[in-house]
Amino acid sequence: MEILKVNGRIIEYTIERKKIKNCYIGVQDGIVKVRVPKKISQEKIEEILLQKADWILKNIEKQKKKVENPKQYVDGENFRVLGKDVILHIFYEKIGKPKVKFWFHKLEITLPLEYQENAKEKVKELVENFYQELAEKEVEKAMKKMTARIKLEPNQYKIKNLKSTWGNCSSTRNISINQKVVMYSPRAIEYVCLHELCHLEHMDHSKMFWDMVQKYMPDYKKAEQELKS
């Protein structure tokens, strides 16, 4: 673990040296993760981090707030689904297995009576399964639309519970999409898919990459801003 002091603040970061041309910075669990070319110097890494210091500190604070206010998975709690606020409703009935229903602005979970004493873990599991299943459906729809538009396809794509990014594209042309992208609008989901598909042509975030993104989604910055909110 490395440490960098910025205006009285301490940034903790890890370095992963790989066979890549550009530097990539991410924040996960309050720790900055830096992927860099193998031969880059420590001084150059610190210079890059200082240039991105405001962005890094802002994201560290965002993640701290999420940790401080975790979901409780209780009746009446607010969740986000496809860009809309959805209220969680929990019911108990004489049934054999749990049921999940999503309609309008409601996410209804009905549990067998025996779950009344300790329902939180089961509700959490059901909500996460709901997001995963919805992500598989919505991402497939967005991927089909975007691959047809730009005439590029990955070897494969998977829905994953990624910690610090909405998606990634490997050098082997495999794409991963964060299942929580379905908290945002269908347009934002399409943007995430398009973003990763464009990495099949440009593996960095060069001007050519962003020009390609803008070519196929001129208003991509609106979707990008939604994902940052």
C-alpha positions as CSV (number, residue, x, y, z in Angstrom):
1,M,0.0,0.0,0.0
2,E,1.3,3.4,-1.0
3,I,0.4,6.8,0.5
4,L,0.2,10.2,-1.1
5,K,-0.5,13.4,0.9
6,V,-2.7,16.0,-0.8
7,N,-3.7,19.3,1.0
8,G,-3.5,17.6,4.4
9,R,-5.5,14.6,3.1
10,I,-4.0,11.1,2.8
11,I,-4.7,9.0,-0.3
12,E,-4.0,5.3,0.1
13,Y,-3.4,3.5,-3.2
14,T,-2.2,0.2,-4.7
15,I,-0.2,-0.2,-7.9
16,E,-0.7,-2.9,-10.4
17,R,1.9,-2.9,-13.3
18,K,0.7,-4.5,-16.5
19,K,1.4,-4.7,-20.2
20,I,-0.7,-1.7,-21.0
21,K,-0.1,1.6,-22.7
22,N,-2.2,3.9,-20.4
23,C,-2.8,4.5,-16.8
24,Y,-6.2,3.7,-15.2
25,I,-7.4,4.9,-11.8
26,G,-10.3,3.5,-9.8
27,V,-11.6,3.8,-6.3
28,Q,-12.8,0.7,-4.4
29,D,-13.8,0.6,-0.7
30,G,-12.0,3.9,-0.1
31,I,-8.7,2.7,-1.6
32,V,-7.4,4.0,-4.9
33,K,-6.3,1.3,-7.4
34,V,-3.9,2.3,-10.1
35,R,-3.1,0.2,-13.1
36,V,0.0,1.4,-15.0
37,P,2.5,0.3,-17.7
38,K,5.3,-1.8,-16.3
39,K,8.1,0.7,-16.9
40,I,6.4,3.9,-15.5
41,S,8.2,5.6,-12.6
42,Q,6.9,6.2,-9.2
43,E,7.3,9.9,-9.7
44,K,5.1,9.8,-12.8
45,I,2.4,7.8,-11.0
46,E,2.3,10.4,-8.2
47,E,2.1,13.2,-10.8
48,I,-0.9,11.5,-12.4
49,L,-2.6,11.0,-9.0
50,L,-2.0,14.7,-8.1
51,Q,-3.7,15.7,-11.3
52,K,-6.7,13.6,-10.5
53,A,-6.7,14.4,-6.8
54,D,-10.0,16.3,-6.7
55,W,-11.8,13.4,-8.6
56,I,-10.2,10.8,-6.3
57,L,-11.1,12.5,-3.1
58,K,-14.7,13.2,-4.3
59,N,-15.2,9.5,-5.1
60,I,-13.7,8.4,-1.7
61,E,-16.2,10.6,0.0
62,K,-19.0,9.2,-2.1
63,Q,-18.1,5.6,-1.1
64,K,-17.8,6.5,2.6
65,K,-21.4,7.9,2.5
66,K,-22.6,4.6,0.9
67,V,-20.9,2.6,3.7
68,E,-22.3,4.9,6.4
69,N,-25.9,4.5,5.0
70,P,-26.2,0.9,3.9
71,K,-29.6,-0.5,2.8
72,Q,-31.6,-2.0,5.6
73,Y,-34.0,-4.1,3.4
74,V,-37.0,-3.2,5.4
75,D,-40.6,-2.4,4.4
76,G,-41.0,1.1,3.0
77,E,-37.4,1.5,2.0
78,N,-36.6,3.3,-1.3
79,F,-34.7,1.6,-4.1
80,R,-33.8,2.7,-7.6
81,V,-35.0,0.6,-10.6
82,L,-34.5,1.6,-14.2
83,G,-34.0,5.2,-13.2
84,K,-37.1,5.5,-11.0
85,D,-37.7,5.5,-7.3
86,V,-39.3,2.2,-6.1
87,I,-40.7,1.5,-2.7
88,L,-40.0,-1.9,-1.2
89,H,-43.1,-3.6,0.3
90,I,-42.8,-6.8,2.4
91,F,-45.7,-9.1,3.1
92,Y,-46.0,-12.4,5.0
93,E,-48.4,-15.1,4.0
94,K,-49.1,-18.8,4.3
95,I,-47.0,-19.8,1.3
96,G,-44.3,-22.3,0.6
97,K,-41.7,-20.1,-1.0
98,P,-41.0,-16.4,-1.4
99,K,-42.5,-14.4,-4.3
100,V,-41.1,-11.2,-5.9
101,K,-43.3,-8.8,-8.0
102,F,-42.2,-5.6,-9.6
103,W,-44.9,-3.2,-10.9
104,F,-45.3,0.6,-11.3
105,H,-43.3,2.1,-8.4
106,K,-43.4,-1.0,-6.2
107,L,-41.2,-3.9,-5.5
108,E,-43.3,-6.4,-3.5
109,I,-41.7,-9.3,-1.7
110,T,-44.0,-11.9,-0.1
111,L,-42.4,-14.2,2.4
112,P,-43.6,-17.3,4.2
113,L,-44.7,-16.6,7.8
114,E,-41.7,-18.3,9.4
115,Y,-39.4,-15.5,8.0
116,Q,-41.0,-12.8,10.2
117,E,-38.5,-13.0,13.0
118,N,-35.3,-12.6,10.8
119,A,-36.2,-11.5,7.3
120,K,-33.4,-9.1,6.4
121,E,-31.0,-11.5,4.9
122,K,-33.6,-13.2,2.9
123,V,-35.0,-9.9,1.6
124,K,-31.5,-8.8,0.7
125,E,-30.9,-12.0,-1.2
126,L,-34.2,-11.6,-3.1
127,V,-33.5,-8.0,-4.0
128,E,-30.0,-8.8,-5.3
129,N,-31.5,-11.7,-7.3
130,F,-34.1,-9.4,-8.7
131,Y,-31.4,-6.9,-9.8
132,Q,-29.4,-9.7,-11.4
133,E,-32.3,-11.1,-13.3
134,L,-33.4,-7.7,-14.5
135,A,-29.9,-6.8,-15.5
136,E,-29.6,-10.0,-17.6
137,K,-32.8,-8.9,-19.5
138,E,-32.0,-5.2,-19.8
139,V,-28.3,-5.6,-20.7
140,E,-29.1,-8.2,-23.3
141,K,-31.6,-5.8,-24.9
142,A,-29.1,-2.9,-24.8
143,M,-26.2,-5.1,-26.1
144,K,-28.3,-6.2,-29.1
145,K,-29.2,-2.6,-29.9
146,M,-25.6,-1.3,-29.6
147,T,-23.8,-4.2,-31.4
148,A,-26.2,-3.8,-34.3
149,R,-25.5,-0.1,-34.4
150,I,-21.7,-0.1,-34.3
151,K,-21.2,-3.6,-36.0
152,L,-18.8,-4.8,-33.2
153,E,-19.4,-7.7,-30.8
154,P,-17.4,-9.0,-27.8
155,N,-16.4,-12.7,-27.6
156,Q,-18.8,-12.8,-24.6
157,Y,-20.3,-10.5,-22.0
158,K,-21.3,-11.2,-18.4
159,I,-23.3,-9.5,-15.7
160,K,-21.3,-9.2,-12.5
161,N,-21.4,-7.5,-9.2
162,L,-18.5,-5.1,-9.9
163,K,-17.3,-3.0,-7.1
164,S,-15.8,0.2,-8.6
165,T,-16.8,0.4,-12.2
166,W,-20.0,0.1,-14.4
167,G,-18.2,-2.1,-16.9
168,N,-14.9,-3.3,-18.2
169,C,-13.5,-4.7,-21.5
170,S,-10.5,-7.1,-21.4
171,S,-7.8,-7.4,-23.9
172,T,-9.4,-10.8,-24.9
173,R,-12.5,-8.9,-26.0
174,N,-14.6,-10.1,-23.1
175,I,-17.0,-7.5,-21.5
176,S,-18.3,-7.4,-17.9
177,I,-21.3,-5.2,-17.0
178,N,-22.2,-4.2,-13.4
179,Q,-25.6,-5.6,-12.4
180,K,-26.4,-2.4,-10.6
181,V,-26.6,-0.6,-13.9
182,V,-30.3,-1.4,-13.8
183,M,-30.7,1.1,-11.1
184,Y,-30.4,3.7,-13.9
185,S,-32.5,4.4,-17.0
186,P,-32.5,2.2,-20.1
187,R,-30.5,5.0,-21.9
188,A,-27.8,4.9,-19.2
189,I,-27.7,1.1,-19.7
190,E,-27.2,1.5,-23.4
191,Y,-24.4,4.0,-22.7
192,V,-22.5,1.6,-20.5
193,C,-22.8,-1.1,-23.2
194,L,-21.7,1.3,-25.9
195,H,-18.8,2.5,-23.8
196,E,-17.4,-1.0,-23.4
197,L,-18.1,-2.0,-27.0
198,C,-16.1,1.0,-28.2
199,H,-13.2,-0.3,-26.2
200,L,-13.1,-3.2,-28.6
201,E,-11.8,-0.6,-31.1
202,H,-9.9,1.7,-28.7
203,M,-8.7,0.1,-25.4
204,D,-7.9,3.5,-23.9
205,H,-9.9,6.7,-23.3
206,S,-8.2,8.6,-26.1
207,K,-9.9,11.3,-28.2
208,M,-10.6,8.7,-30.9
209,F,-12.4,6.6,-28.3
210,W,-14.7,9.5,-27.2
211,D,-15.3,10.5,-30.8
212,M,-16.5,7.0,-31.4
213,V,-18.8,7.1,-28.4
214,Q,-20.2,10.4,-29.5
215,K,-20.7,9.3,-33.0
216,Y,-23.1,6.5,-31.9
217,M,-24.6,8.4,-28.9
218,P,-24.3,12.2,-29.4
219,D,-25.9,12.9,-26.0
220,Y,-23.8,10.4,-24.1
221,K,-22.8,13.0,-21.5
222,K,-26.4,13.0,-20.2
223,A,-26.2,9.3,-19.5
224,E,-22.7,9.7,-18.0
225,Q,-24.0,12.4,-15.7
226,E,-26.9,10.2,-14.6
227,L,-24.5,7.4,-13.6
228,K,-22.5,9.9,-11.5
229,S,-25.5,11.1,-9.6
